[in-house]
Amino acid sequence: MADLKKELQDSFLDLGILEKEMCTNRENKEYRKMQKDNAPLPEGVRQSPDTYQYYRVKKTDLSEEEIDRLLCYRRTLYLRSIKNSMIFFVGLSIISLICLLLLLR
């Protein structure tokens, strides 16, 4: 269950629904010591795999309606990108078919 919750939080971080708040140097030292002693980190604290710094997962001040709008907007952008890619590849295929027919004549 914890893995699913972490995956959902990662998705929300990627989409900008949750934010990262970097921990202070003192907190980083404390959390490193906790991990060295095999103690669990506090709720909502994670370690960045890139920089090995710790951060807190923090909720944004977006309402549910604003989150829904944001997700709808991003979905529209992704669909537009897919549509433009499809148009490009279909056009490229048609041009290559025409060139192939001209070469075979």
N, C-alpha and C positions, 0 to 999 in steps of 0.2 A: 504494500500500500504506500509506503514511503517513497518508493521509486516512481510510482505514478504521480504522486504529489510533486516530487522534484521535477519530473518531466513537464508537468503542467506549468510550474513556476518558470522553468526554462523557456517554455513557449511564450508565456506572458512577458518575460524579460526581452525576448527577441522582438515581440510585437510592440514593446514600449508601454505595456499596460502596468507593469511593475518596473521599479527603478532600482539601481544599485547605489548604495551609500557606502563609500569606502570607510574602513575603520581607521582609527588613529594608530600611530606607531606603538603607543603603549598597549592598545588593544591587540594589535598584531602580535606583539611579544607574548601577551597573556594567552592568546589562542594557540600560538605555536607550542607553548609549554603544555597547554591542555592536550593537544594532539600527541605530543611526545609522551605524556602520561596516559595515553589511550582513554582520555575523558571525552565525552561527547561535547560538541560545540553547542552553544546556546541556540535556541529556536530562531531560525531566520538568518543565521550567520553561515556564510560559505567561504570557501577558498577558491580564488581564481586560478584555473589551471595554467594560465599564461604567465602571470606575474607572481604567483604564490602569495598574493596579498589577500586579506580577508575583507569581506563586504557584507552588508546587511541587505536583505531583500525588503524593499519598502513599497508600500502601496502608493499609487498616485492619487491625486485629488479628483480623479475623473468619476463622474456618476455612471451608473449602469447604462443610461441612454447614450452618454458620450462614448463609452466603450463600444457599444453596439455600432454607433456611427463610424468610429475609427476602424473597426473590423470590416464594416461594409465598404468603406473607402479603400482600404488596403486590398480587399478582395477584388474590387473593381480595377485597381491598378495592376494587380497580378493577371487578371483576365485580359486586360488590354495588352499587356506584354506578350501573353500567349498568342493572342490574335495577331499581333504584328509579326511575331515569329512565324506563324503559320502562313501568313500572306507572303512573307519573304521566301520561304521554302517552296511554296506552290509556284510563285513567280519564277524562281530559279529552276524548278523542274520543267516548267513550260518552255523557258528559254533553252534549256538543254535539249528538250525533245525537238524543238524547231531546228536547232543547230545540227542535231543528229540526222533529221530528215533532209536538210540541205546537203550534208556531207554524203549521204547515201545516193543522191541523184546523180 
